[in-house]
Amino acid sequence: MHVSLYLLILTVLFSGVLMMRQDISIFNYLVIPPLIDNVEIQYFFETLHVYSCRVLALLVMLHILAVIKHEIRGVRILNRML
């Protein structure tokens, strides 16, 4: 489960950067230009970004529900996590 969360976080990050259509300014200190000029490829990464965000949100919710389930059953997993 954790590996899939990490892979999805990386997918969201990289697809978000690759889908950019205009320059991104970070605190007016660093400007990142679009890395891809082809609109069709940008659209592919935008679609990948949207779906990977949805799957990531679902996995995070399942993760939280699993912690709640363990806590209700008396397995104090939250103490180990913190």
N, C-alpha and C positions, 0 to 999 in steps of 0.2 A: 504494500500500500504506500509506504513512504517513498519508494523509488519512483512510483508512478506520479506522486505529487511533485517530486523534484523535476522529473522529466517534463511534466506539464508546465511547471513554472518556467523552465527554460524555453519551451515551445512558445508560450505566451510572450515572453520577453523578445525572443528573436523574430517571431512573426510580426510583432508590433513594430519593431524597427524596420523590417523589410517591407512592410505595407505602406510606409510613409510616402506621401505624394508631394510634400513641401518640406522646407527646412524646419528643423526643430531647434529652438533656442533654449538653452539651459542656463537660467539666471543671467542672460545676456553675457555669459562668459564663454560658453562653448556652443557652437552651432554645428548641428549634424545635418548634412544634406541628405536627400533621398539616395539610397544606395542602388536602387533599381529604377530604370527609366521606362521599362515596358509596363504599360497599364494592365495588361492581362496577367502578368506575373504578380503585380502589386495586388490585383483583385484576388488571386489565389491565396496570397499570404494574409489578406484581410479576412477571407472566409476561414482560413485555418485559425487565425487569431480569435475570431468570434466563437467558433466551435470549441477550441481548446479552452477558452475562458469559461464556457458553459460546463464543460466536463470537469474543469478544475473546481468550480463552485460546487458541483455535485459531490466530488470526492471530499472536499472540505466539510460539507454538511454531513456526509456519511461518517467521516472521522469524528466529528463532534457528537453525533448520535451514538457512535460506538463507545465513546468516553462516558456519556450519560448512562448507557446500558450497563457498563461495568460498574459504575458508581452505585446504581440502583441495586445491583446484585451483590454489592458488598465488597467487590474487588476494588480497592483504593488505588486505582491506576493514576488518578489525577495527582496524587501526592508525588509519585515517581516522575511525572512529567514536569512538575514545577520544581 
